[in-house]
Amino acid sequence: MVKMMDSPCPIARGIACFGDAWSLLILREALNGVRRFDDFRKRLGIAPTVLTKRLSALTDEGLLEKVRYLDHPPRDEYRLTDAGRDVLPILFMIAEWGRKHRGSGSLVRYLDSATGRDLEPMAVDRVTGEEIGSRPIQIVLPVAPA
Amino acid sequence: MVKMMDSPCPIARGIACFGDAWSLLILREALNGVRRFDDFRKRLGIAPTVLTKRLSALTDEGLLEKVRYLDHPPRDEYRLTDAGRDVLPILFMIAEWGRKHRGSGSLVRYLDSATGRDLEPMAVDRVTGEEIGSRPIQIVLPVAPA
């Protein structure tokens, strides 16, 4: 996975930072406002050793920031950075996939507060406004150094 | 991970299907047109045993379809289903994160063929057209059965 960070592919680089189930779920909780170790642990049912590793990795990658909120006894919490917050649209796109392809039974819903309607996340190109995948795309590989 | 599929959270359900690094990279290659075992293996540098497991899991989850393309000797290939193709916008959102937060050095670029400009994927709500995260959202948990 170390090699993935050196990949010229921006997808691989993102995956190298948060592309595993626990990291994504930790970020989901962080975006829900969770900051403390015990709260992550209880809400996710995750083993403490695994949680420690994932929080540490997400902090090293700059998606979370470890902040001391109590000196005696020493207690830290994990706050989202801008890079961590930018995972939000990725999680919403995953949610839309889940809603569409694994939507049976009871499901958590995300409503737009103003309209009261379910969100229907889709990815568009900020430049053209068109849905990603609806127009031909050209992939340009980096030029190898001479 | 089995439990995640029973979660009422559509994010967890999506993660349960393809939320690991190799699955996401395999889907990236599949979206690039790769279909055959040896091609996945060479392009990803993945161990054959791991690739076999991941292809099998993605097929079981209905993101890939195993199709025999040669009878003698028997040869199968893996084709994307609609559910597999719907991972495309997720990968583009990950790419945008990588471009923004891990963009140093040479990077693969995705251009809109018509305009020649780099794609700038963003997630919007199909209903309001507004960017996800820019408006207040209400989370509605499923009602527990009586």
Interface residues (C-beta under 8 A of the other chain):
Chain A: M1 M4 M5 P8 C9 P10 I11 A12 R13 G14 I15 A16 C17 G19 D20 A21 L24 L25 R28 N32 G62 A83 R85 D86 V87 L88 P89 I90 L91 F92 M93 I94 A95 E96 W97 G98 R99 K100 H101 R102 G103 G105 S106 L107 V108 R109 Y110 L111 D112 S113 A114 T115 G116 R117 D118 L119 E120 P121 M122 A123 V124 D125 R126 V127 T128 I132 G133 R135 P136 I137 Q138 I139 V140 L141 P142 V143
Chain B: M1 M4 M5 P8 C9 P10 I11 A12 R13 G14 I15 A16 C17 G19 D20 A21 L24 L25 R28 N32 G62 A83 R85 D86 V87 L88 P89 I90 L91 F92 M93 I94 A95 E96 W97 G98 R99 K100 H101 R102 G103 G105 S106 L107 V108 R109 Y110 L111 D112 S113 A114 T115 G116 R117 D118 L119 E120 P121 M122 A123 V124 D125 R126 V127 T128 I132 G133 R135 P136 I137 Q138 I139 V140 L141 P142 V143
